[in-house]
Amino acid sequence: MFYAVTTSKYDASVMVTASHLPAHKNGYKIFVRDSKYKARCLEKGEVKALLEDADVDNDYSEDEKDDRDDVTIPTLQTVLDFVPIYQSQLIETFRKRTCRIRPLKKLKVMLSTGHGSGFIVSRAFQELGANVVELNAEPDGTFPFGPPNPESKSMMKRTIKRCEEIGDVDLAVLLDTDGDRCGIVLRSGGTYKEVNRNRLIALCSQIVLEKDGDSNAKIITDSVTSIGLESFISRAGGTQLRFKKGYLNVINEAKRRSALGEEIPLAMETSGHGAFKENNYCDDGTYTALLVACFIADNNNGKGVIEDFEDAGYEEELRMAVKESYDKTNLYEQIALAVTKDATSIEGWELDPLNKEGIRVTTHTRDGFFMIRESLHDPIISMQIEAPSPRLGREVVAMVRQIVQAALDGGDQKLDFKELDSVVNEDGAEVGW
């Protein structure tokens, strides 16, 4: 729908989508013309204003209803199947970018789309020369394995298992329901490795920084990225700027800084949403997938790619669900106040001054961190943690659990600590300090 506005006579387009969200959050994405970036997605406030202008309640007086009955509603004049146009544009883009007709020849690619819409990129991979193997490509809105999600451990596990069964797959691409998020599996020797979240941002950063060659280039990410990612981007010649969670927040910050003259080749969230300046900051997982595939093909089928990326010894995202009718923001503010106070008194802990949302505390003398923030959409307070080892990670979780419980009067009645407690109680971790 983004491309339909940029390359056609249409002023706007509407996409019906659920992405990876549950059915009750089905909705629309609305794209309009934009003079600088050719197209953009309407934001929450704009959609609200649009609905108000459209008077969606249809609460008309009898006279107004009579007037509306006289209005002639124009009928649809043309049915346009834009998918083949979109596919052809992707093919032409990457032929021009690589200066080759078949830049992916000799590359065997598994396309794992979980019965979502990502299967439409198969033609582009094939015409660019790849040998494509499809996994769960048939469209099925019931999603028998759950809505496809590149962050999903089960989807990644199914994809790797199928790669191992086939044996000679060079690259696997995971796409979410509506194809705007991407994950990768790379073959390394005789094993297959996950490349999503921080590793995917690292890979995409390497691609754009090698091409860009600008020592002032900045990569905009969300707020929960790892310590290893910041080091990797720095070694690759760029600078990471952590912003807020939410892919549109990340993209808009990239656009804002770009408009001020800064070089921002990539805006990417750990969820797999990626937007490249060269693609007008369009949030397109299929573009990401093809860009990565071309890079892998040019680098000995991925051998040695991001091998120096430093994974944390332990990392986890833990969720505390808000119970009953308690106010999420109020609980979060109480927790944030307590964490801010205690972080200044615990040895090895330090508040992160560059953090843009929530509370982020570096631990183990900056070799780890934890972050507490409100969920964007759900009644959840989230804790992201990274530590040098599982044991040290469990100790931090236990300490945070105690701080949060002490900050809330009747904390167990207000928050569900199940995920934190499962970590704390694993392998006999000691609670408190």
N, C-alpha and C positions, 0 to 999 in steps of 0.2 A: 504493500500500500504506500510506503514511503516512495518507492521508485515510480509508482504509477503517477504520483503527483509531480515528480521531478522531470519525467520524460514524456508527459502527455498533455493534452489540452485541459485536463481536469484540475479544478481548483482545490478539491479536497477528496479524501477517501476515508472509508470507515472499515475497520477490521473487527470482526466478531471473534472474541478470544476468551479463553479461560487460563491460558498459559499453564503453569503448574498448580494453580490455585484450585480449591474445592469448587464444586458446581455452583454453590450459592454466590460465588463471586464472579460468575460469568459476566462479561461486559464488553465494552467497545474501546478501541483505540482510534482516535480521530486525528488524521494528518491533514495539514494545510500547507499552502505555499509559503515559502520563506525566502526572502530576497537573497540572503547571504549563504544559507546552507541548503537552499532549494526546497527543502521540506522539513517539517518538524511535527512532533506529536503535541497535541493540546495538553496542557497541564490541568491539575485538579481544579484550580480556581477558574480557568477558562471554560472547562466543561460545565461547572456549576452555573456560570453566567449564561452559557449557551442554553442550558436547560430552562433557566428562568426566562430567557428571551423567548424560547419556544412555547412557554406556558404549558408545560407538560401535564399539568393537572386537568387541563381542559374544563375548568370550572367557569363555564360561560353562562350568561343570562339567556333567557329564551330568545330575546331580540338578536343577541350576538350569534346564537346557534343558527337562527334563520339566515343571518348574513353569511355565515360560513357555509351553509348549504348551497349558496350561489357561487361559491368559489370553485373554479375548475382546477383540479389537481393534475399537473402534467404527468403523462405516463412515460415509462422508461422507453427510450427510443432505440438504444443499442445495447446488446449484450457483448461484453468484451472479456475474453479469456486472457487475463494479463500474465498468467503463469509462464507460458512459452516466451513472452517478451522478456520477462524477468530473467528466465534461464539464459536466454540469448545474450542479455546484457552482461550477466556474470561471466559467461564464456568469453565474450569479447574483451571485457575488462582485464581478465587474467592473461589472455593472449597478448594484449598490448603491454601489460605490466612485465611479463617475462620475455617478450619478443620471441615467443615460440608458439606454434600451433598446438602442440601436445606436450606441455611442460610436465605433465604427471605420468608420462609413459614409463612403464616398468614399476610403477607404484601400485601395490595392492592395498585397497582401502575398504574397510568395513564401515558401512553407514548404519548406525544404530539410532533409530528414530522413535522407538517405543510406541508405534502405531499413531504417531502424531504427524504433523504436516511437513516435517523436515525431509521426507522422502523426495520432495520435488527437486532437491538439489542433486539427485542422482545423475540426471542427464548432464549437468555441468561437469561433474567429475568424470563421467565416461567420455564426453567429447573433448575434454582436456587430456585424455589419454590414460586415465586410471582404470585398473581392473577392479570393478566395484562388486563387493559382496554386501547384500542387504540383510539386516537383522530387524525383524518386527516392523517391516516397511508398510504393511497393508493398513490403510486408514481404519481406525476403530475408535470411535468416540467413547466407548466404555472403558478403554485403557485397562486391559486385563492384568497388567503388571503394575498398575498405578500410573498417574500422569508422568510422562517422561521428564526427567530432570537430571542434568549433567552432574549435579552435586549428590545425587542419590547413590548411596553405597550399593543398593541392590541392582540398580541399572548398570553401574560400573562393573559390578561383579559378573552380571550376565554377559556383558560385552567382552570382558577379559576371558571368561570361560569359553566363549565361542571363538575368540581369537586363538586360544590354545588348542582347541579342537581342530581348527583349520590348519594352524601351524605356520603359515608363511605370510600372514598379514603384516604389512609394514606400518600401517597406521589405522586406527579406528577413530571415528568421529561420532560423538554423542550430541544429539540436538534435542531441545525441549519441545513441548507441545506445539508452540507457534514459531519455532525456529530462530528465536532471537538470542538464545543462550547456547553455549557450546562447551563441550568437554572433549578431551583427546586421550587416546591410549597409544603409547609408543612402544615399539619393540626394542629391547635392549639386550643383545645377546640372545639367550634362550628364554627370556622372561618378558612380560608385558607390564609396563608401568603406567600408573594413573598420571595424567597431566590435566588437572583441573584446579580450581581455586587459585592459590598463590602460584603454583607451578605454571598454570596457563597464563597468568599475567606476566610471569617471568619470560616465558617463551615469546609471547606477543611483543613484550618490551624489547627483547633481543632482536626480533625481526625489524621493528621500526627504527631502533637506534642504529643498527648496522646500515640500514638504507638511508636514514636521515643524516647521520654524521655530524649533528649539531651538538656540541658539548653543553649547550644551554637547554637542551630538550628536557621537558618535564612530563612525567607519566602521572596522570590523576587516577587515584584509586579510592575505594571506599575505606572506611575507618578501621576495619578488623583485620587488615593484612598482617603478614608475619614479619618478624625481624629479619629472617633470611631473605625475603623479597626486597626489602630496602637495600640490603648489602649487595644483592645481585644486580639490581638496577644501577647502583653506583659503580660497580665494576664494569658494567656494560657501557658506561659513559653518560648516563642520564641521572635525573633526580626524581625521586618519588615524592609526590605530595598527597598525603592522606586527607580525604574529605569526608563527607557524610555517607552513611549507608543509604542505598537507593540508587538504582542505575541512572535515573533521570537527574538526580542531584549531581552525580559524578559527571555526566555528559554536559549538563548546563555549566558546571564550573570550568570544564575544559573550553567550552565555547566562550565563556566570559573572559578567561585569561587569553585565549587566542585573539579575541577582539582587541585586547590591550597590547597585542604585539608579541606575546610570549609564544614560544614554539611548543605546542602540545600535540604530539603525533598520535597519542592514544589516551583514551579514558576507559577504564575497565574496572568492573566490580568482581569480587570473589565468587559471586553467583554464576559467572560465565557471561554476563552481559559485557560486550566489548564494542566500542565505537572508535573508528579510526578517522583521523583528519582527512586522509586520502579518499575516504568514502563519505565525505560530508558529515561525519559524526553520526552516521546512521547505525542504530543499534541492531546489527544483523549478524546472527550466529553463523549463517551459511557463508557470509563473506569471510568471517574469522576462520572457518573451517578450510576454505579454499586457500586463503593466505598462508595458513600453517602448512597445508599439504604441499604447496609450491616451495616453501622454505625447506621442508623435510626432503623433498625430491632433489633440491639443489645442494643439500648437505649430507650426501651419502646415506640417504634414507633415514636420517635422524641420528646417526651414530655420533655421539659426543655432544648432542644438543642438550643444553642446560644441565650437563652432568655436574657442574660445580655449584648447583643450587643447594643451599644448606637447609635441609628439613629440620624442624624442631624435634627434639626427643619425644615430646608429648604435645599434642594439641587436640582440643575438643571444643565443641559449642554445646553449652548446657542451657536448658530453658527452665525458667520458673514461672509456671502458669499462675495468673492472678485468680483467686477463688471468688466465687459468688459475685457480689456487686461492688467489690472494692475498686477504688479508683487507681488505675495503673500509674498514672503520672504522680499522684500523691505518694504512693508507695516507693516509686523510683526516687523521688526527691529525698525521702527519708534515708533510703539506702545510700544514695550518693553523698549525702552530708556525713554519714557515719564512715563510709569508706575514705572520703577525703581526709577526715580527721585522723583515722587510724593509720592511713598510709604514710603519714609523716613521722610516725613513731616506731614503725617496724623496720628493723635492719634489712637493708637490701631492697626496700620498696621506695618508689619515687613516682609522684604524679607526672604524667607525660604532658609537658606544656604545649606540644604541637597537636594534641588531639582536638578534633572538631566536633565531637558529639559524645554523649555519655561520659563515663569516667574510665580512663585508661591508666593503669598503674604498671610501671616496669618493675620486675622482680628479679631476684638472684643477680643483683648488680647489673641489670639491663640485659641479662641473657634470657629473660622470659618476660611475659606480661599477662595481665588479665584485663578484661574490659567488660563493663556492665552498662547496658543501654536498654531503652524501651524498644520493643518491636514496632516496626512501622505500621503494621496493620492489625495485629492480634493482641489480645490481653495477656501478653507475655513480657517478662523481663529476662533479657538474654545475657548470658555470661560466656565470653570467649576467653579461652586460656591457652597459653603456650608456655612450656617449661623445658629445661634441659633434659629431664627424664620423667617417666611416669610417676615415680615415687615423689619427686619434688612437685610435680603437678598436683598430685592428690593432696599433699600437704597444704598447697595454696588454696585448693578448693575447700578444704576443711576450715581454714582460717577465714575465708570469705563467708562460708556458711555460718560461722559463729558470729561474724560482724553483722551480717544481715539479720540473723535471728535476734540479736541484741538490739538492733535499731528499730525493730517493729514490735509493738506491744501485741503479743499473741501472733507471732510471725507464722507459725505453722497453720493457723486458721486463715491467713491471708494469702500465703503463697504455697505452691506445691514444690517441695524441695526434693522430690523423688529422684530427679536426674543427678543433682548434686550429691545426695546421699549414696546413690549407687556407686559413684566414683570414690567418695570418702571411705566407704566400707569395703572397697575392693582391696584385697591383700593386706588388710589390717592397718590401713593408714591411721596415724594418730590425729585426733581432733584437737584443735586449739594450738596455742604456742606458749 
